[in-house]
Amino acid sequence: MLLTGLLSATHLVGMTLVGSGALVSGLRRIGLLLSDQPDTEIAATARRLITTGVLVSIITGLLLFSARASTASVNGIFQLKMLLLVTALALHASRRGGAAASLLWYGVIFAGCAFILLE
């Protein structure tokens, strides 16, 4: 139980990094945050936050998933989370996601919360 708690907490830290990177990037794109800073500098920092968060979350997520793979894999909310995750990763990797990628990252976060709360 302690290990599950530690993995869950670490998973949330990873998702917090993803969410904060997406938020800063999105707010910068629409001119509400750090408009005096070069866009490339903000985008690079946000990309590092998102990449680090995704790596942490994938590692911990796989470990958490392995304990309940049979029930999680047939859960519709979990399946939606994975679809959003794959789409967000593709947009993130292409560096062309823009606002859509930010919204997808938040979709991943909200679907993860819904999965935990509603399972």
C-alpha positions in Angstrom: 0.0 0.0 0.0 2.9 2.4 0.8 4.5 1.7 -2.6 1.2 2.4 -4.4 0.9 5.7 -2.5 4.5 6.7 -3.3 4.0 5.8 -7.0 0.7 7.7 -7.1 2.3 10.8 -5.5 5.2 10.7 -8.0 2.7 10.2 -10.8 0.9 13.4 -9.7 4.2 15.3 -9.6 4.8 14.3 -13.2 1.4 15.4 -14.3 1.9 18.7 -12.4 5.0 19.3 -14.5 3.0 18.5 -17.7 0.1 20.7 -16.6 2.3 23.6 -15.6 4.3 23.4 -18.9 1.1 23.4 -20.9 -0.4 26.3 -18.9 2.7 28.5 -19.3 3.0 27.7 -22.9 -0.7 28.3 -23.6 -0.8 31.5 -21.7 2.3 32.8 -23.5 0.8 31.9 -26.9 -2.2 34.1 -26.3 -0.1 36.9 -24.8 -1.4 36.7 -21.2 1.9 35.7 -19.6 5.6 36.6 -20.0 4.9 38.7 -23.2 8.3 40.5 -22.6 10.2 37.2 -22.9 11.1 35.6 -26.3 8.6 33.0 -27.3 11.4 30.5 -28.2 12.8 30.7 -24.6 9.4 30.1 -23.0 8.6 27.3 -25.4 11.9 25.6 -24.7 11.3 25.8 -20.9 7.7 24.6 -21.3 8.8 21.7 -23.5 11.4 20.6 -20.9 8.7 20.7 -18.2 6.3 18.7 -20.3 8.9 16.1 -21.4 10.2 15.6 -17.8 6.6 15.3 -16.5 5.7 12.8 -19.3 8.7 10.6 -18.6 8.0 10.5 -14.8 4.3 9.9 -15.4 4.9 7.1 -18.0 7.3 5.2 -15.7 5.0 5.5 -12.6 1.9 5.0 -14.7 3.2 1.7 -16.1 4.0 0.5 -12.6 0.6 1.5 -11.3 -1.1 0.0 -14.3 0.7 -3.3 -13.9 -1.1 -3.9 -10.5 -4.6 -3.7 -12.1 -4.1 -4.1 -15.8 -7.1 -6.4 -16.3 -9.6 -4.0 -14.8 -8.0 -0.7 -16.0 -7.6 -1.9 -19.6 -11.4 -2.4 -20.1 -12.3 0.9 -18.3 -13.7 3.5 -20.8 -12.3 6.4 -18.9 -8.8 4.8 -18.8 -9.1 4.1 -22.6 -10.0 7.8 -23.2 -7.0 8.9 -21.1 -4.7 6.7 -23.2 -6.2 8.0 -26.5 -5.7 11.6 -25.3 -2.2 10.8 -24.1 -1.1 9.3 -27.4 -2.6 12.3 -29.3 -1.0 14.8 -27.0 2.4 13.0 -27.3 2.1 13.1 -31.1 1.4 16.8 -31.1 4.1 17.5 -28.6 6.6 15.5 -30.7 5.7 17.4 -33.8 6.1 20.8 -32.1 3.0 22.0 -33.9 0.4 21.3 -31.3 -0.2 24.8 -30.0 -3.4 25.3 -28.1 -4.7 21.9 -29.1 -1.8 20.2 -27.4 -2.3 22.2 -24.2 -6.0 21.2 -24.2 -5.1 17.6 -24.8 -2.7 17.6 -21.9 -5.4 18.9 -19.6 -7.8 16.3 -21.0 -5.2 13.6 -20.0 -5.1 15.0 -16.5 -8.8 15.3 -16.1 -9.4 11.8 -17.5 -6.8 10.5 -15.0 -8.6 12.1 -12.2 -12.0 10.8 -13.4 -10.5 7.3 -13.7 -9.3 7.3 -10.1 -12.5 8.9 -8.7 -15.0 6.9 -10.7 -13.5 3.4 -10.9 
